[in-house]
Amino acid sequence: MRILLEAALARHPFAEEILHRLIQAGFEAVVVGGAVRDVLLAELRGQPCLVQDVDIATSAPPEVVHRLFADRRVLTVGESFGVVVVVAADGRQYEVATFRSEGGYSDGRRPDQVGWGSLEEDLGRRDFTVNGMAARPDGELVDPVGGVADLEAGLVRAIGQAEVRFAEDHLRMLRAVRFACQLGFALEEETARAIRDQAAKITAISWERIRDELLRILATPRAAQGLALLRELDLLPHILPEVSKLQGVPQPEDYHPEGDVFTHTEAALAIADGIWDVPLLKLAVLFHDVGKPSALARSGGENMGGHCHIGAELTRAAMTRLRLPRREGEHVVYLVREHMRVGRLPEMGLGKQVQLMAHDEQVGEPLDQPVARFPLFADLLRLAICDAEASAHRAGTWLPLLARSVGLLLHLRQIQGLRRARDLVTGDDLVALGEPPGPRLGQVLAQLHERILSGQITTREQALSEAARLLARERT
């Protein structure tokens, strides 16, 4: 069987050069892994295929690869495992790995022994059959593990004994979920069973690796399927216990006819899947209601008041556990904490509306690009849409928010935003008027900024006059 490899390599001429150099030097060289899978899947579905990454496997040992590409930059990223990276003139990187066999995985991540082997041995040590195929430069397919059959059947199946594959590298359990979501496939029964049996071992690997795989799942258009699989495979309580605890938590049927908090969260994530592919936003969707179980217990089962602030603290702890970069983690925490407040936007005073929109405003971006100018507010609106569409509220909640947001953008063009408010009057100005630093100074300054943002104050003179009036009133 041959695949249309030439068309896939058209965007990667240097990958083709790597193959030819290795073969001309007397070595075997093939394209392996995801590129082969994606080309074949596109052919089966009758769709075009744009291969993003091309990985190459060869019988040439690493030192020979170095010698053959002495005219190029070669990175030794994993030479002890037979892996080097050759850098093309345009900066694109191509992984070149020596065929290898492996043995012993005492840490559940890395092989204890690595030896050079044949192409068949190399393909047989990989994770899933759909990733265990290779193609020669002329398109001839090498498939010793049954990858073609599983692509046709839409199955993610572990190569060989599933329990052995997952014992070798526990992260493969999450990778199975990711490939199911990425490809729109189901998990083969024995593969799923082996994951359930070993699910508790997932935390033996680093949280950084767990985080990266989780974000890749969320980046697919089937993150809700991923959430369902994580639950079905018993992985969820180990990696996202806060989300797992949402199962069985009841909600008022008038507002949430869809079911318990977990069902609502899954539905909201499905809405996000159909609109956005931003992993951080989907992470906020996952966590937006994690405070509800604690809030319900605190109220004796009466209500879930305060769940946003409880959820924000739980989310902060989870983002720390997942080793998310601080700024990204705080982005998610902010969305969880404020996701109900944005729903009250039309009821707020104009100044408070502006302050909410302008939180973390990127002043270097133009106002006619509101998503770039107000990224946090844009994500708050996106989260509000997902939340509302997964409940009884639907468009009746989020359409007024969008309408008011358009009005706010027009208003911001006139008042020039939060920066202008800070330019017109500062805390130093209040100190100069005789007010010592302290809580009252902050309260008066907040009132002034709110009136500036609402358009009631437009000049520095007006701001200072109003400041003097407010301070005099506060002192009496």
Helices and strands as residue ranges (DSSP letters): H 5-9, H 13-24, E 29-32, H 34-45, E 55-58, H 62-68, E 73-78, G 79-81, E 83-87, E 93-98, E 100-103, E 113-116, H 119-124, G 129-131, E 134-135, E 141-142, H 147-153, E 155-156, H 162-168, H 172-183, E 186-187, H 189-198, G 199-204, H 207-219, H 223-232, H 236-239, H 241-244, H 261-273, H 279-287, H 292-298, H 307-321, H 326-338, G 341-347, H 350-357, H 370-373, H 375-389, H 395-415, H 417-424, H 427-432, H 439-453, H 460-475
